[in-house]
Amino acid sequence: MIQQVSFNDLKEIAPISDKTPTIHIPLPSIRSIGTNKDIYLLQEENQSLISMTILFRNNTIIEQPGLKKLATKLIGRGTNKRNAQEISEQFDFLGASHSFSSNFETFAVNLSSLKQHFEQCLEILFDSLLHSTFSDSEIQKVKKEMDADLLFRDSDPDSLCGLAFSSSFYKGHYYAKPFGGFSASLIGYQQDELKKVYDSILQNSRVDVFITGTIENELLERMNKNYFSLLSSQSLEVQPVFVNSTNQRHSVIAHKDQSKQVVIKVGQNGIAPTHPDSPAMNMLISLFGGSILGRLSLLLREQKGYTYGAYAAISAKSVASEIVAYTSVGNEYIEDTLVSIFTEWERLKNEPIEMEELLRTKQYLLGSYSRLMETPQKLLSMFVKLVQQNLPLDYPLQLIDYYGKLGIDEINTIKEQHIHPHSLTIGLCADTSIIEGTIGKLTTLEYYKGDSQ
């Protein structure tokens, strides 16, 4: 028989401490390889793998929903030297993995392979990256693949809730439309439009290269001469920051016929990762809902039994930031759940944080930090994110030191400035016929209309 472990039992197992653990984070060296172009090199001795990410930060923002994602999926689907199947088979034969990914502001190339095959993989990768042909047959195949993904997305309650939230929170901004687009928008995109997106990525981006593994100078010089030097890199243009200007609670519902549950996402403006109050806010939101021991989970899961989990996080995009809480509950619990979330948001702003709660959250955050460094590949991803967010490479070390010193007075002062419980956007996915009357009593209300919104 499995013995249940209570919250008090957990405190006995891991007593709350004010000690700051010592965490070592190796830092990459930085080498310029041309104007507006750097290599971040993390030497990892005795590694048989080399992993690489090339980050393109785009100056041209493609706002048409789904267009850039479609173009990204077509990169590597055939060149003049290799068709899509040959590219895939050659990477598989060499035991390598590769991918191309993107969002509105960035495009990334990822490659991981055994060291002895890395230069062969680079040749295939750069042929795919620089010489993709965008054939009509591959365009039609990828459109069908994306359409299947969109059918799943538009039937998934969690995805629909997120789409509804973004459509209202980011109204008037390109974040209001899903990056993956809509089935109706995909149909009309033609080869010439896709090639323009492709060209804009390669010709109008800031480019940086991140590598981890055992890399000798001779190998690095060959890689730069034969491949990285082929990449054009421009100075990065600053994009305007989006701030939601709502001053009241507002809900938007995506309809899911006969749904027995309501998926909920509640949010307000966050602050940029570079803001001096960002570390304290990360701590505060972790206390609010960063784990199963956060306030939201303890209330909605442990005390009321409404849900399997209720969480909160800061979601920092390139030109915006959200503080969001999310959960799902049965239809019969929607009113009390929303009232509870609103009440907890108000309590977070107005009531002082207690020392034990702060220490418990510090312990959780600092204890989880080591998981960022389990593998060289995770370290590489962390450095890519730091550069993308314009943070220094030693920011994690600064953060650990800051968390160790963060006191009650400071966090209580900061939270009063940045928590806004009466300016919340609420995204919902539910059967509107069941819950709309309840929601209409609590907030203003609109309905998510997908691609016609």
C-alpha positions in Angstrom: 0.0 0.0 0.0 1.3 3.4 -1.0 1.5 5.9 1.9 0.2 9.3 1.2 2.7 12.2 1.9 1.2 15.4 3.2 2.6 18.9 2.9 3.8 18.8 6.5 5.6 15.5 5.8 7.4 17.2 2.9 8.6 19.9 5.2 10.0 17.3 7.6 11.8 15.5 4.7 13.2 18.8 3.3 13.3 21.4 6.1 13.1 25.0 5.1 16.5 26.6 5.0 17.9 30.1 4.3 21.2 28.7 2.9 22.1 29.5 -0.7 23.5 26.5 -2.5 26.7 26.7 -4.4 26.0 26.1 -8.1 28.7 26.1 -10.8 27.8 27.2 -14.3 30.5 27.0 -17.0 30.4 30.0 -19.3 31.1 30.0 -23.0 33.8 31.9 -24.7 32.8 34.5 -27.3 34.5 34.9 -30.7 33.7 37.4 -33.4 33.4 35.8 -36.8 32.4 38.9 -38.7 30.3 42.1 -38.4 27.3 41.5 -36.2 28.2 37.8 -35.9 29.6 35.9 -32.9 30.3 32.3 -31.9 29.5 31.2 -28.3 31.7 28.2 -27.7 31.2 26.0 -24.7 34.1 23.5 -24.6 33.0 20.2 -23.0 36.0 17.9 -22.8 35.5 14.2 -23.5 32.1 14.8 -25.3 31.6 12.6 -28.3 28.8 14.8 -29.5 28.9 18.3 -30.9 25.7 20.3 -30.7 25.0 23.6 -32.4 22.3 26.2 -32.7 22.4 29.0 -35.2 20.0 31.8 -34.0 18.6 34.3 -36.6 16.9 37.3 -34.9 14.8 38.7 -37.7 14.5 42.4 -38.5 11.5 41.7 -40.8 8.5 40.6 -38.9 6.2 38.4 -41.0 2.7 39.1 -39.5 0.5 36.9 -41.8 -0.6 34.0 -39.7 1.1 30.7 -40.6 3.2 32.1 -43.4 6.6 32.0 -41.7 5.9 28.7 -40.1 5.1 27.2 -43.5 8.3 28.6 -45.0 10.3 27.2 -42.0 8.9 23.8 -42.6 9.9 23.9 -46.2 13.5 24.6 -45.5 15.4 21.3 -45.9 12.6 19.8 -48.0 14.7 19.6 -51.1 17.7 21.4 -52.8 19.2 21.2 -56.3 21.6 18.5 -54.9 19.2 16.5 -52.7 15.5 15.8 -52.4 13.7 15.7 -49.0 14.1 12.0 -48.6 17.8 12.0 -49.4 18.4 14.8 -46.8 16.6 12.8 -44.1 18.3 9.5 -45.0 21.8 11.1 -45.0 21.3 12.6 -41.6 20.0 9.3 -40.3 22.9 7.4 -41.8 25.3 9.7 -39.9 23.4 9.3 -36.6 22.6 13.0 -36.5 19.6 15.0 -35.6 18.7 18.4 -37.0 15.7 20.8 -37.0 14.6 24.2 -38.2 12.2 26.2 -35.9 10.8 29.7 -35.8 8.6 32.2 -34.1 7.6 35.7 -35.2 10.9 37.2 -34.3 13.4 34.4 -34.6 14.5 31.4 -36.7 16.8 28.7 -35.3 18.9 25.9 -36.9 19.8 23.0 -34.6 22.2 20.2 -35.3 23.7 17.4 -33.1 26.0 14.7 -34.3 29.1 12.6 -33.4 32.2 14.7 -33.7 33.7 12.6 -36.5 30.6 13.2 -38.6 30.0 16.9 -37.8 31.6 18.5 -40.8 29.8 16.1 -43.1 26.5 17.0 -41.4 27.3 20.7 -41.7 27.6 20.3 -45.5 24.2 18.7 -45.7 22.7 21.2 -43.2 24.0 24.3 -45.1 22.9 22.9 -48.4 19.4 22.6 -46.9 19.6 26.0 -45.2 21.0 28.1 -48.1 19.7 26.2 -51.2 16.1 25.1 -50.5 14.0 25.1 -53.6 10.4 25.3 -52.3 9.0 23.0 -55.0 5.3 23.1 -55.6 5.0 19.4 -54.7 6.7 19.9 -51.3 4.6 23.0 -50.6 1.4 21.0 -51.0 2.7 18.2 -48.8 3.7 20.6 -46.0 0.4 22.4 -46.2 -1.4 19.1 -45.7 0.9 18.3 -42.7 0.2 21.7 -41.2 -3.5 21.4 -41.8 -3.6 18.1 -39.9 -1.8 19.9 -37.0 -4.3 22.7 -37.1 -7.2 20.4 -37.0 -5.8 18.9 -33.8 -5.0 22.3 -32.3 -8.5 23.6 -33.0 -10.0 20.6 -31.3 -7.8 20.7 -28.2 -9.3 22.7 -25.2 -5.9 23.8 -23.9 -4.9 25.2 -27.3 -8.3 26.9 -27.8 -8.1 28.5 -24.4 -4.6 29.9 -25.3 -5.8 31.2 -28.7 -8.8 32.9 -27.1 -6.6 34.5 -24.4 -4.1 35.8 -27.0 -6.8 37.1 -29.3 -8.0 39.5 -26.6 -4.9 40.2 -24.6 -2.9 41.1 -27.7 -5.7 42.7 -29.7 -4.2 44.9 -32.5 -0.8 43.2 -32.3 0.6 40.3 -34.4 0.7 38.1 -31.2 -3.2 38.1 -31.3 -3.1 35.7 -34.3 -1.5 32.2 -33.9 1.9 31.8 -35.4 0.8 28.5 -37.0 -2.0 30.4 -38.7 -5.4 28.9 -39.8 -6.4 26.4 -42.4 -8.0 29.1 -44.5 -4.9 31.3 -44.5 -2.6 28.4 -45.5 -4.4 27.6 -48.7 -3.6 30.9 -50.3 0.1 31.1 -49.7 2.1 30.7 -52.9 5.7 29.9 -53.7 6.8 33.5 -54.4 5.5 34.6 -50.9 7.3 31.7 -49.2 10.6 32.5 -51.0 10.4 36.2 -49.9 10.1 35.0 -46.2 13.0 32.7 -46.8 15.1 35.5 -48.3 14.2 37.9 -45.5 15.4 35.4 -42.8 18.7 34.9 -44.5 19.4 38.5 -45.5 17.9 40.6 -42.8 18.7 39.0 -39.5 21.3 39.2 -36.7 23.0 35.8 -36.7 24.8 34.1 -33.8 26.2 30.6 -33.5 26.2 28.5 -30.3 28.3 25.3 -30.1 29.1 22.8 -27.3 31.5 19.9 -27.5 35.2 19.3 -27.9 36.2 21.9 -30.6 39.8 22.4 -31.6 40.9 25.7 -33.2 41.6 24.0 -36.5 38.1 22.6 -36.7 36.5 25.9 -35.7 38.4 27.8 -38.4 37.3 25.3 -41.0 33.7 25.6 -39.9 33.9 29.3 -40.0 35.6 29.5 -43.4 33.4 26.9 -45.2 30.1 27.6 -43.6 29.5 30.4 -41.0 31.2 32.9 -43.3 28.4 32.3 -45.8 25.8 33.7 -43.4 24.9 37.4 -43.8 24.3 39.2 -40.4 22.8 42.6 -39.9 22.6 44.9 -36.9 19.5 44.1 -34.8 16.6 46.5 -35.0 14.7 47.1 -31.8 11.0 46.2 -32.1 8.4 48.2 -30.2 7.2 46.7 -26.9 3.6 45.7 -26.5 1.7 46.6 -23.3 -1.9 45.6 -22.8 -3.9 48.8 -21.8 -7.0 47.2 -20.4 -8.2 48.6 -17.0 -10.9 46.1 -16.3 -11.4 42.3 -16.1 -12.4 40.9 -19.5 -13.2 37.4 -20.6 -13.1 35.7 -24.0 -14.6 32.2 -24.5 -13.8 29.6 -27.2 -16.7 27.3 -27.6 -16.3 23.5 -27.1 -19.5 21.7 -27.6 -20.8 19.6 -24.7 -17.5 20.1 -22.8 -17.7 18.9 -19.2 -14.7 21.0 -18.1 -13.6 24.6 -18.4 -10.0 25.4 -19.3 -9.0 28.8 -17.8 -6.1 31.1 -18.5 -5.9 34.4 -16.6 -3.3 37.0 -17.2 -1.9 40.5 -16.9 1.1 42.4 -18.2 4.4 41.1 -16.9 7.8 42.9 -17.1 10.8 42.3 -19.4 13.6 39.9 -18.3 16.0 42.8 -18.4 13.9 44.9 -15.9 15.7 45.2 -12.6 12.6 43.9 -10.8 12.4 40.7 -12.9 14.2 38.4 -10.5 11.9 39.3 -7.6 8.9 38.9 -9.8 10.0 35.5 -10.9 10.3 34.6 -7.2 6.8 36.1 -6.5 5.1 34.3 -9.3 6.7 31.0 -8.3 5.3 31.5 -4.8 1.9 32.2 -6.4 1.8 29.1 -8.6 5.2 27.9 -9.8 4.8 24.4 -8.3 2.4 22.1 -6.6 3.2 23.9 -3.3 2.2 27.3 -4.8 -0.8 29.2 -3.5 -3.1 28.4 -6.4 -2.4 24.6 -6.2 -2.7 24.5 -2.5 -6.1 26.3 -2.7 -7.7 24.8 -5.8 -6.3 21.3 -5.6 -5.5 20.5 -2.0 -8.2 22.5 -0.2 -11.1 22.6 -2.7 -10.4 19.5 -4.8 -11.5 21.2 -8.0 -8.5 20.4 -10.2 -5.5 18.2 -10.7 -3.2 21.3 -11.0 -3.3 25.1 -10.9 -0.2 27.0 -11.8 1.2 30.4 -12.6 4.2 31.6 -14.6 5.8 34.6 -16.3 5.8 34.1 -20.1 8.4 36.4 -21.7 8.1 36.9 -25.4 10.4 39.0 -27.5 8.3 42.2 -27.3 5.9 41.5 -24.5 5.5 39.7 -21.2 2.6 38.0 -19.4 1.9 36.9 -15.9 -0.5 34.0 -16.3 -2.4 31.6 -14.2 -4.0 28.4 -15.7 -6.1 25.5 -14.6 -9.1 23.4 -15.7 -12.2 22.6 -13.6 -15.6 21.0 -13.9 -18.3 23.3 -15.2 -20.0 23.4 -11.8 -16.9 24.9 -10.2 -16.2 27.7 -12.6 -17.7 30.6 -10.6 -15.9 29.8 -7.4 -12.7 29.0 -9.2 -12.6 32.4 -11.0 -13.6 34.2 -7.7 -10.8 32.3 -5.9 -8.2 33.2 -8.6 -9.3 36.9 -8.5 -9.1 36.8 -4.7 -5.7 35.3 -4.6 -4.4 37.8 -7.2 -5.7 40.6 -4.9 -4.1 39.0 -1.9 -0.8 38.7 -3.7 -0.8 42.4 -4.2 -2.2 43.6 -0.9 -1.1 41.2 1.8 2.6 40.9 3.0 4.5 37.8 2.1 5.5 35.8 5.1 9.2 34.7 5.7 8.5 31.0 5.7 6.7 31.2 2.4 9.5 33.2 0.8 12.2 30.8 2.1 10.2 27.8 0.8 10.0 29.4 -2.7 13.7 30.3 -2.7 14.5 26.7 -1.8 12.3 25.4 -4.6 13.8 27.7 -7.3 17.4 27.3 -6.3 16.9 23.5 -6.0 15.4 23.3 -9.5 18.1 25.5 -11.0 20.6 22.6 -11.2 18.3 20.9 -13.7 19.2 23.6 -16.2 22.7 22.1 -16.3 22.1 18.4 -16.5 23.6 18.2 -20.0 25.8 20.4 -22.3 22.8 20.6 -24.6 20.6 22.1 -21.9 23.4 24.6 -21.1 23.5 25.5 -24.8 19.8 26.1 -24.8 20.1 28.3 -21.8 22.7 30.5 -23.3 20.7 30.8 -26.6 17.8 32.1 -24.5 20.0 34.5 -22.5 21.3 36.1 -25.7 17.9 36.2 -27.2 16.6 38.1 -24.1 19.6 40.5 -24.1 20.8 39.1 -20.7 24.4 38.6 -19.8 25.8 35.1 -19.9 26.5 35.0 -16.2 22.9 36.1 -15.5 22.1 32.7 -13.8 24.9 33.2 -11.3 23.7 36.8 -10.7 20.2 35.4 -10.2 21.3 32.8 -7.6 23.2 35.5 -5.7 20.1 37.8 -5.9 17.7 35.1 -4.6 20.0 34.4 -1.7 19.9 38.1 -0.6 16.2 38.9 -1.5 14.4 40.0 1.6 10.8 40.4 2.7 10.7 44.2 2.5 12.0 44.2 -1.1 9.6 41.7 -2.5 6.7 43.2 -0.7 7.5 46.6 -2.2 8.1 45.3 -5.7 4.9 43.3 -5.9 2.7 46.4 -5.1 4.1 48.0 -8.2 3.6 45.2 -10.7 0.5 43.1 -9.6 -2.7 44.4 -11.1 -5.7 42.2 -10.0 -8.3 44.5 -11.6 -6.8 44.5 -15.1 -7.0 40.8 -15.9 -7.7 39.1 -19.2 -9.5 35.7 -18.9 -9.3 33.1 -21.7 -11.7 30.2 -21.4 -12.6 27.1 -23.4 -15.9 25.6 -22.5 -19.5 25.0 -23.7 -20.6 28.6 -23.8 -24.3 27.7 -23.3 -23.4 26.3 -19.8 -21.1 29.0 -18.4 -21.7 32.2 -20.2 -24.3 33.4 -17.7 -21.8 32.9 -14.9 -19.0 34.6 -16.6 -21.2 37.5 -17.6 -21.8 38.2 -13.9 -18.1 38.4 -13.1 -16.5 40.2 -16.1 -17.2 41.7 -19.5 -17.5 39.0 -22.1 -16.7 38.3 -25.8 -16.5 35.2 -28.0 -13.5 33.8 -29.8 -14.2 33.4 -33.5 -10.9 31.9 -34.8 -9.8 33.0 -38.3 -12.7 35.4 -38.7 -11.8 37.4 -35.6 
